[in-house]
Amino acid sequence: MQTEQIHNLSYVSADLSGFMNHLEQSYINRRAGAYIATVNPEIGYAAIKDKSYSDVLSSADFILPDGIGVVMMSKLTNNRLKSRIAGYDVFINLLKIANDKKKRVFLYGAKKEVNQAVADRISSEYPDINLVGCSDGYAKDKEAVAKRIAKSKPDMVFVALGYPHQERFIYQHRHLFPQAIAIGLGGSFDVFSGTVKRAPNWLIRLNLEWLYRLATNPSRWKRMMNIPKYAFSVLKEQRVQKQSYYPEQVKEQSKQIDA
C-alpha cells in the first residue's frame, strides 16, 4: 500500500475501506499474518523519545495513522496522508470479516471484567466467530499468554494492553502465531464493552474525538500535552532535513555554473 513517512515511521496512506480491502484480499484470504500498529501523536512522540520503541513500530507490516494529529502533521510536512484510520474502526471491521469467514479469534488485554464483556458481546453479535481464547491484561506471565495464543492457532489476535506494551508483545511473540493478523488496540476493549463511551459520530466526522475524550476524562490533559511536543519534534526534524539538503543543492548548482 502507499505510505508516507513522518519522523521515521511509514504510515498507510489510504482510507478505512481501502485499507480493509487490501488487508482482506492480500492477507486474510491467503492466511498470511500481519502486524498492525495503530499510532496517534502520543505514541508517535513516545517513538521519537525511545529508539527501541521506534524500531518495534517500524517492524509492523502496517502503521495506521490513528489520530487526526498525525494526519495534520503529514500535511504540514507535505507527506500528505489520505485519512485517519482509527484502530477501533479496524477492530469492528475485522470482527465482521471474522464472523463472515468463521475465523479463530484470541482476545488479550484490559481488566478481567472488561475482557469478559468483550467476549460476551462477540459471542452474542458475531456468533460465527470461533473465540479460541481470552486473557485479561493483568496476567503476570506474558510468555505463558503468548504460548496459549500460539496453541489456539488464531487467525486474529486482538491485543489491548496500551502502548508500548501491546506493540512490544506482538513484536516479541508474533513468530509464535505467524498466520494471525495481530493488532494493538489500546482502549478499544473498554469502548466495545460499553465501559467507556465513544464520541458521537458527528464529532468523529469533525475529527474532534480527542476533544470528547478530554471533556469526558479531564485527567487526560497531561497525556494531551504530548501532542504539541510531537508536532514540535516533527517540524524540527523537517527543518533539520531541509538544512542538510539545500547546502548540497547549492554546491551542486555552483559546480554547474563554474563549468
Secondary structure, 3 states (H helix, E strand, C coil): CCEEEECCEEEECCCHHHHHHHHHHHHHCCCCCEEEEEECHHHHHHHHHCHHHHHHHHCCCEEEECCHHHHHHHHHCCCCCCCCCCHHHHHHHHHHHHHHCCCEEEEEECCHHHHHHHHHHHHHHCCCCEEEEEECCCCCCHHHHHHHHHHHCCCEEEEECCCCHHHHHHHHHHHHCCCCEEEECCCHHHHHHCCCCCCCHHHHHCCCHHHHHHHHCHHHHHHHCHHHHHHHHHHHHHHHHHHHHHHHHHHHHHHHHHC
